[in-house]
Amino acid sequence: MTVSSIYPVLMTDRVAHTAAFYREHFGFQVVFEADWYASLRRDSWELAILDCAHDTVPQAIRGSAAGGVLLNIEVADVDAEYLRLVETGALDAVLPLRSEPFGQRHFIVQGPDGVLIDVITPIEPDEEFAAQFVPEADAVAQ
């Protein structure tokens, strides 16, 4: 199989509002926009927003908004993003900024329709967790 792209599609009943949230707070740009769908891009990353009531959604789940989704966004300086997004009052943190022993400094905010956005800068993991990383994984992925 040749894969040309993989990206999340968040289902919502507020397409324009949700797309505006990701444009305003995370710098995504609109690639395509209709009343039922928005395709967003930031650098080489894509994110789509779909009206959960649209005909392309299978009838059995039509009308269900995104839920149980955690969207990770890795950044160069998580402390600067925390200052920009949370300490200025633009967004509320549902998990305040902290460093994790498994190798992340991060915080979590909540987007429209309950999607959690985990803003992360990788850090050196504690010795216990460092041993759990697979060094060959990077070579295999390339």
Secondary structure, DSSP 8 states (H G I E B T S, - for coil): --------EEEES-HHHHHHHHHHHH--EEEEE-SSEEEEEETTEEEEEEETTSTTS-TTTTT----S-EEEEE-S-HHHHHIIIIITSSS-EEEEEEEETTTEEEEEEE-GGG-EEEEEEE----HHHHTTS-TTHHHHH-
